[in-house]
């Protein structure tokens, strides 16, 4: 599962966020409903401070691609909950695409 990290202002190291799928907000397949089903979360609300600082360093202090291993203890929100919701979002996308093709 890949989740994009957004940084709308590249000079602001503290403006890192993700858009995560919220199944409770997704009612029916369709592009208009999709935007309503995404919630914005600041990364410093999802990760504990040490993990957030590692992420900032990897993103802003190095030019190379990187991999960052995170464990359950690095999250302030349980990662299983995030993963389950994102998997539901992937299924919803597939359903939405198949209906739009018809």
C-alpha positions in Angstrom: 0.0 0.0 0.0 1.4 3.4 -1.0 0.2 6.5 0.6 1.4 9.8 -0.7 2.8 12.5 1.6 1.9 16.0 0.5 3.8 19.2 1.2 2.1 22.1 -0.5 4.8 24.6 0.7 8.2 23.0 0.1 9.9 25.5 2.4 7.7 24.5 5.3 9.0 21.3 6.9 6.0 21.2 9.2 3.4 21.1 6.5 3.3 17.4 5.8 0.0 15.7 5.4 -1.8 12.7 3.9 -5.3 12.2 2.5 -6.7 9.0 4.0 -9.9 7.2 3.0 -12.8 7.5 5.4 -15.2 4.6 4.7 -17.9 6.2 6.9 -18.1 9.2 4.4 -18.2 7.1 1.3 -21.8 6.3 0.3 -21.9 5.4 -3.4 -19.4 4.9 -6.2 -18.8 8.0 -8.2 -16.1 10.6 -8.6 -18.1 13.4 -6.8 -18.4 11.2 -3.7 -14.7 10.3 -3.8 -13.5 13.7 -2.7 -15.9 13.7 0.3 -14.5 10.3 1.4 -11.0 11.7 1.9 -9.9 13.2 5.1 -6.7 15.3 5.5 -4.4 14.4 8.4 -1.2 16.2 9.4 1.7 13.7 9.6 2.6 14.9 13.1 -0.8 13.8 14.3 -0.2 10.3 12.9 3.4 9.7 13.9 5.0 10.1 17.2 7.5 13.0 17.4 10.7 10.9 16.9 9.3 9.2 13.8 8.0 12.5 12.5 11.5 14.0 12.8 13.0 11.1 11.0 10.5 11.5 8.2 11.3 15.3 7.9 15.0 14.6 7.8 14.6 11.9 5.1 12.4 14.2 3.0 14.3 17.5 3.4 17.9 16.7 4.2 18.7 14.1 1.5 18.3 14.1 -2.3 18.2 10.3 -2.7 15.2 8.0 -2.7 14.7 6.5 0.7 12.8 3.8 2.5 11.6 4.3 6.0 10.6 1.3 8.1 7.9 2.1 10.6 6.6 -0.1 13.3 3.5 0.0 15.4 5.2 2.0 18.1 6.0 4.9 15.6 2.3 5.7 15.2 0.0 7.6 17.4 -2.9 6.2 15.3 -2.9 2.4 15.1 -1.5 1.5 11.6 -3.9 -1.4 11.2 -6.8 1.0 11.2 -5.2 3.2 8.6 -4.3 0.1 6.4 -7.8 -1.3 6.7 -9.4 1.9 5.6 -7.0 2.4 2.7 -7.7 -1.2 1.5 -11.5 -0.3 1.6 -10.6 2.8 -0.4 -8.8 0.7 -3.0 -11.8 -1.5 -3.4 -14.1 1.5 -3.6 -11.9 2.9 -6.4 -12.1 -0.3 -8.4 -15.9 -0.3 -8.0 -16.1 3.3 -9.0 -14.0 2.7 -12.2 -16.0 -0.4 -13.2 -19.3 1.6 -12.9 -17.9 4.5 -14.9 -16.8 2.2 -17.7 -20.3 0.9 -18.1 
